[in-house]
Amino acid sequence: MAQTTSADMSASRRLIPLVVTLFFVWGFATVLVDTLIPKLKALFLLSYTEVMLTQFCFFLAYLVVSIPAGWLLARIGYLRGIVAGLLLMAIGCLMFAPAVLLGVYPGFLAALFVMAGGITILQVAANPLVAILGQPETSSSRLVLAQAFNSLGTTIAPILGSVLILSGGLSQAPNPATLSAQALEAYRRTEAYATQLPFLGIAALLAVLAVAFWWLRRRPIAPPPQAVTGGAHSFLIDHPRLALGAVSIFLYVGAEVSIGSLLINYLMQGSTLALDAFSAGKLVSFYWGGAMVGRFIGSAVLMRVRAGTVLAVCAVAAAALAAISSLSIGLAAAATILGVGLFNSIMFPTIFTLAIERLGEDTPRGSGILCLAIVGGAIVPIVTGYVADHGDLAVALLVPAVCYLWIALYGAMARLGLIDARAPAA
């Protein structure tokens, strides 16, 4: 393998601002789904379990696409892989137009799946790319900083989504028994029209970014991704920190998405704040904004405190806040659940960098496995929605609380060296 020069490394580091832009864009698009959920729930008369199929289809893409994405990067490199991810994501955003035209729920699910497939490729490429563009000792700090810009996108998305999608309120769809099929279809098309505008805007931005990365596709990257062989089972056994990190990513994403998906309806409840949909949607930005603030703070803290320690402390705090909110009412319930976002902040990037530590040339494969674990965002919200349908939203918050307790255990095990990654073979 060719040696990477210091000039190459310097040129590669100049890619970081452009790569960080990807974190912002996919964060914005992912959280925009949260404002879409209450709109679709009202429009198609869905239960919580049924409306969580939006998240199921979105995060199912990580299960389907992650391993092929790792293989793709090994074949064409990080930058060309990013171009492929941007184009696929743009196609998914454009699919919202026919979904609105048809006025059928499965159309939205298909658009979300394709869009998430593109995001998956970006995740598999961008997370390890940020980690390797600099000193290994500061990879956690650097990735947390990049994720802070992801959180900037997740903070802005609920505000803009509320304006574009929820400002007209959540009028319940008429009883299908009282309307003809044509009248009901026309009603749903009219009500769904606002949902396509932000996604079409995202598609335009993605096209611009794809051109930029294609222009820079020959920029040297160190180290280049390498093709890997061997079964996933033996690979995970040889790398216990990666295996348990994948479980942690599964549960973390599931917990974060579950809370974000239910927040608007939770804040609208009479036992919480009794807000209208538009006001509740804007308030969700505090949940994601807390993650943004926490990531800027966490980037500095992780320069001085071991990553496992910080992860364990934040996960315990998140579990406690979710449990307190579940057992509270009014402002206390709202404030504590919104506060979970602050402690969510460092979890994903810290788990990610702990899990891929010392994988060397197997980093693209490890990244693919971790991104596959993001499918937790499909499974855990369905479980949470089921609990909400058979109990209530407050009880459902105990599901993410349990997820955070596992993450705290993973952080503690990593800090104590109980799951040290095996050194790569010479």
PAKOLDREN-743434 format. One record per residue: z, y, x of N, C-alpha, C in turn. Coordinates in steps of 0.05 Angstrom, whole numbers, plus 5000, padded with zeros to 4 digits. Atoms other than C-alpha are relative to their C-alpha. Layout:
PAKOLDREN-743434
ZYXZYXZYX
...
//
This chain:
PAKOLDREN-743434
500049765017500050005000500050255018
500249764984498250685027502550165000
497649834998503851135052499550264986
500149745014505251755011501050215019
499249784982505452395052501850194986
498349795011510352965043498350204984
501849825015504453395021499449884972
500550135026502852874967502450034982
497649985016510052884944500450284989
499749725009510153644941498050064977
502049965021503653644900500949854974
499150155023506553104855502250154985
497849865013512853504841499150244983
501149775016508554084816499049914973
500750105026506653624759502350014980
497750035017513753634732499950194976
500049825024512954264687498149904978
501950105020506853954653501149754987
498850245011510353284645502350074981
497849925017516453634616499050104973
501249915026511853944563499649764982
500350245017510553234539502649934986
497450055012517953144527500550184976
499749815022517953764484498349924976
501950065022511853554443500849754985
499450245015513952844427502850024987
497549955013521053074412499650154974
500649845024518353584362498849824979
501350175019513853064329501849794989
498250215010519152524325502050114980
497949905018524452964292498750134975
501349905024519353264244500049794978
499850225020519752584210502550034984
497549965015526952754190499750184976
500449835023524553314146498049884981
502050145017518952874119501549804982
498750225015523952344095501050094972
499149935027527352724037497750084982
502349935016520552984015498649754988
501250255009517552284011501849854981
498150145018523952003979499750114972
500349885026523252493922497349964988
502750015009515752463917499249724989
500750275008515251703912502349844988
497750135013522051563879501049765016
499250214982524451153938503149975002
497250044992531350843953500350085029
499649944971534550984021498849785017
501250214985532350304045497050035001
503049975001525150424023499150245016
500949774985524751124053500449965029
499650054971527450864119497749845011
502450124989520850484124498450195017
501449814983518251134153500949965029
498950044973522851034213499349725010
500750284991521450284213497249995011
502850004991513950394219499650165025
500249834977514850954269501049855025
498850124976519350574316499149715004
501250264996515949904304497850025022
502149964980510450194348501049955028
498950054974515150154407500149705006
500050294996515749404397497249905006
502850094998508249314391498650105025
501649864980505849804443501350015028
498749954974511049834499499149825022
500950184978509149214538497150045007
502849924993501649354533499850265014
500049744987503250064554500749975030
499250054972506749814617497649875015
502450134987500649374632497850215004
502049804998496049964619500550195024
499349834977499750404669499649865027
500550154975499449854721497049995007
502950024996491849844712498850285006
501449744998489950584705501750235011
498349794989495950974732501450184979
498449845018500851464703498450214985
501349775013496352064690497849924980
502050105019490551684658501449874975
498550115023495751314616501050224982
499149785016498551974593497750114982
502349915015491552194571499649814976
500450205022490851544530502250044979
497949965019497651664498499750254983
500449755014496052384480497849974978
502250045018489452184447500849834976
499150175022492651624406501950154982
498149845016498252084384498550204982
501649805015493152604362498649874976
501250155022489452084321502049954977
498050045020495851914285500750254984
499549755014497252644269497750074981
502349945018490152724241500049824976
500050185023491352124196501750104977
498449885022496252544155498150124979
501949885019490152884124499049794979
500850205021487352244090502449894985
497650105015494452024073500650194977
499549805021495352674034497849984978
502250015018488452614003500349764981
499750245016489951903978502650024984
497549985015497052083957501549744997
498650265002499851393973501949975024
498050034980506151224012499149845025
500950144976502950694058498350165018
501649844983498151214083501650165020
498149864982503951614112501249815020
498950204982506850984142498049935022
502150064980500250824177499750225020
500249774982499751524205502350025019
497650004982506851494232499849785021
500250224980505550824265498150065022
501949934979499351064302501050225017
498949784984502551714323502249905019
497850104983508651334349498949825022
501250164979504050864387499250175024
500649814978501551464427502550105014
497549914988508651714437501249785018
499050224984510551024463498749995028
501450004974505251054518501150245017
499049774986507751754536502849945011
497350064992514951504539499949815025
500150194978513150914584499150135025
501149874976509351374631501950235010
498649754992513452024631502849955010
497250044991520551754637500249925029
499850074971519551384703498650205018
501449804984514751924727501850225008
498049794993520152454723502149895019
498050124983525051974755499149985029
500950054973520651844816499150255014
501049764988518352554828502450165012
497749884988524352724872501849805013
498150184986530352424907501249804980
498850205018532951774877502850064991
497249945006540152024880500350194976
499849805021538552574830498249944976
501950075021534052184783501250034972
498749975026539152174726500150294992
499949725005540152924732497350124992
502749905005532653054734499049914972
501050105025531152614674501650134977
498549865020536852924634498950284995
501149735002533953614649497349994984
502550035015527053374624500649954971
499350065028530353094562501250244986
499149755013533453774550497750154987
502349885013526554034536498949834977
500550175023525453434491501850104977
498249915020531553684454499350284990
500949755010528654384450498049964978
501950075021522954074410501449894976
498650115022527853694367501750214985
498449785012531854334354498250174983
501949825015525754744332498849854976
501450155021522654184290501350024973
498849985027527854184233499650274987
500349735011527254934225497150044989
502849975009519654944223499349804978
500550195020519454304183501150084973
498849915025524154604131498250224987
501749785010519655214125497449894988
502650105008513154824120500149774979
499950245017515454194083502050024977
497950005020521854334046500550264985
499549745012521455064026499450004970
500650025029518554863958502049834985
498050175013524554423943499249714999
500450295002525053683926499849924971
500350085028522553633855499349714998
500450295004522952913832497249964987
502650075012516252593817500549914971
499850095028515052483742500249704998
499950285005516551803714497249894997
502750115002510251393725499249904972
500650105027510951123655499150214981
500749785017509851813626497450145007
502449874991503551993664497849795004
502250184993496651693673499949975031
500250054971495051403742498650245014
501449784988490251983755501850255002
498349775000495352513736502249985021
497950044980500752203780498950025028
501349984974495852143838499550305007
500549724995493952883831502650155006
497449884995501353083828500949955029
499150084973502952703892498350135021
501749864980496952993929500850295003
499349725000499053693910502750045015
497349984988506353593930499949935030
500150104972504453233995498450185018
501849834983499553764019501550135023
498649854979504854154058500849825023
499150184979506753534098498049985023
502050044979500153524136499750235020
500649764983500054234164501349995028
498950014973505054154221498849785018
501250224984501953494243497250075010
502749914991494953794246500350195023
499549824978497754344290500749865025
499250164977500853834336497549865012
502450134990494153474341498350185017
501649814984490754104366501350045028
498649974974496154194420499649765018
500350254985495553464441497249995013
502750004988488053554452499950175025
500049824977489254134499501549875024
498550144979494453734538498449775012
501650234990489753134543497950105020
502049894982484453574575501350085027
498649924975489553854625500749765017
499350244984492053164646497549865011
502450124990484952904652498950155024
500849844977483353474698501649945025
498250064977489253284742500349715006
499650294999488252534737500049895029
500150104973486852464812502350105018
497749904985493252814833501749765011
498550234989497152344880502849984988
497450065011503352014851501349795017
498650204983508551644891502649914986
501950214992509751074884498149944977
501850075022503650844845501049754985
499250245015504950334790498649755010
501250254989503749614812499949794977
500150225019501549014771502349815006
497850184996507248524760499449744986
500450275012507547784743502749884994
497550145006512747304717500950054972
499149985028516147184651502150214996
498149795006520247724617502849885001
497350125001526047234608501349995027
498950024973526947094682500350285012
499949734990525647824698502650134991
497649885011531348044653502549865011
497750144988536047504680500550105028
499749904973534747754750500950295001
499249725001536248464728501850064976
498149975022542448464684500450294991
499649735008543149214685497750094983
502349945017536149274657500349874972
499750155025537448744604502050134981
497949885016543949054579499350294994
500949735006540849744585498050004977
501950015023535349524537501549974974
498450025024540649314487501250284993
498849745004543949994496498050204989
502149835010537350364486499549944970
500450095027536249954423502050124981
497849915017542950144394500250315000
499849714999542850864418497950134982
502249885015536051034388500549944970
499450065028538050674324502150174988
497849835010544451064318499150294997
500949725001541251744334498150044976
502049985021535451624286501349974972
498650045026540051364230501350264991
498649765007544251994232498050224993
502049795004538252464238498549964973
501650055024534652124180501650054975
498349975024540552164132501350284998
498549754999543152854152499450194977
500749815021539253264101501349924974
498950105024541352824043503150015001
497149994996548452784071501250284996
499049725003549253544075499550104971
500549925028546353604004502149894981
498050125017551953163976502250204991
497849835009557253513934502549965015
497650054985562653183975499850105029
500349884973559853494039499750304997
500349715002556754194033498450084975
501549945025552554143968497850215005
502249824994546654504001497449924986
502750065008539554553976498549885024
501550144979534254164015499150195023
500949824980531554774051502250085019
497849924984538355004076501149765017
499150244986540454294095498149935023
501950064979534054194134500350185024
499649824978535254814175502649945015
497450054987542454614189499849765019
500450234982539953964220499350085028
500649904973537554384279502550015017
497649994984544854434300500649725012
499750274990545053674308498349965025
501850034977538953674354500450225021
499449794981540854344385502349935017
497750094984547454044407499149825022
501050184979543553514444498650165022
501349834980539454054478502150135019
497949884984545654434501501449805018
498750204985548953794522498449895024
501750094978543053594565499950205023
499949804979543054244603502749985015
497450034987550554164615500149745015
499850274988549853424629498449985026
501650014975544453544681501750105024
498349904979549553944721502349815006
497750184997555353474708499349745015
500850254988551352864730499450035030
500249954971550353194798502649945014
497450024988557853114809501649764990
498550225012560352544764498249764997
501650245002557951824764498949974972
501450025025552951684709501449824980
498650195018556751084681502450124987
497749865011562951504672499350194978
500849805019559452064636499049864974
501150155023555851564591502249894982
497850125015562251204571501650214984
498549795013565951854555498550114976
501649895022560352134513499649814977
500350205021559351484474502549974984
497450025014566751434457500350254981
499749755016566652164433498149994975
501950025022560352034390501049814979
499050205019563451414358502350124984
497749885014569851804342499150214979
501049795019566052384310498649884976
501350135023561751924267502049884981
498050125017567851554243501750214985
498549795013571652194228498450124977
501749895021565852464188499949814976
500150205021565451814149502550014982
497550005014572751894129500850284990
499449735007572452644115498250104977
501649865020569653124063499650295008
500349714997567053834061499150085028
500949884974566254254124500749815023
499250184978570053744167498049785003
502050214999565053194149497450105012
502549884990559153654163500250065030
499749914972561853934229500149775019
499750224981563753274259497449845003
502550154997557152924244497950175015
501949834985553153524270500850005030
499050004973557653504332499249755016
500950244986555152804349497750065018
502449934984548753114374500750095029
499249914974552453444432500549765019
499350234983554852764458497749805001
502450174997548252414444498450095024
501849864981545152894494499249845025
500750124974545652504559499649704998
500050305002545551794531497349885007
502550144994538151614531499250025029
500949984972536351894600501949865019
498150134982542751634631499849704999
500450295002541950934603497449925014
502650074989534650944624500149995031
500050004971535951134696501949795012
498250224991541850654703498649734998
501350265005537550094676497749945020
502350044982531450204722500850035029
499149954972535750334784499249775018
500750194979532849984845497949794991
502250195007527049644808497650025018
502349974981522149924859497349984986
502750035010515049694845500049884971
499850105027517549364781500750214980
499249795018519250044752498350034975
501649985024513250084705500649784980
499350225018515049394677502750054987
497349945011522349584669499950224979
500449785019520250234635498949904974
501250115024515949834586502049854984
498050165015521749374568502050194987
498149805012526449974557498750144976
501349865022521350324514499549814976
500150205021520449674475502650004984
497450015013527849704460500450244982
499849775019526750374425499449914972
500450115027524849924366502650004985
497449975014532249994350499950224980
500449795019529950624315498749914974
501250125024526350174266502149834985
498250205011531849654255502650124990
497449905007538450024255499950194975
500149835024536250564204499649844974
500350175024534150004155502749894992
497250105005541149704162501750234989
498549775010544150394153499350084972
500949945027539850534092501049804980
499150215018541849864062503050054993
497149955005549250034071500350254982
499949765017547950724040499449934971
500850085027544550403979502249844986
498050185012550249903969502950115003
497449874997555950373988499550304995
500849725002554751104002499350105028
500849904975552351554058502350025020
497749984982559351654086500649735014
499550274989560450904095497849935020
502250074983553550844126500350115028
499749884973555651294184501649825019
498550194983560150724209498149825016
501950174985553850344230499350135027
500449894973551950844285502650025017
497549994985559350904304500449745016
499850254986559350164322498049985023
502050004979552950254362501050155025
499049844978556250794404502249865016
497950154986562150334421498849815021
501350174980557349844455499050165023
501149834979554150414494502350085019
497749944983561050614519500749775018
499550244984562149904543498049975022
502150024979555449904580500550215022
499449804980557250554615502349925017
497750094984563950274636499349785019
500850224983560849634662498350105024
501749894978555650034702501750155020
498349854982561050484731501749825018
498350184984565349894753498349805017
501750184984559349534784499949724990
500050275011559848934738497249904994
502850085006552348934724498150125020
501749884980549449184789497349875000
502750104998541949124793499649865026
500650154975539448614843498150165017
501949864982536148924904497449855000
502750135000528648794904499649855025
500550164977526148264950498450155020
501449854978523648515018497249915001
//
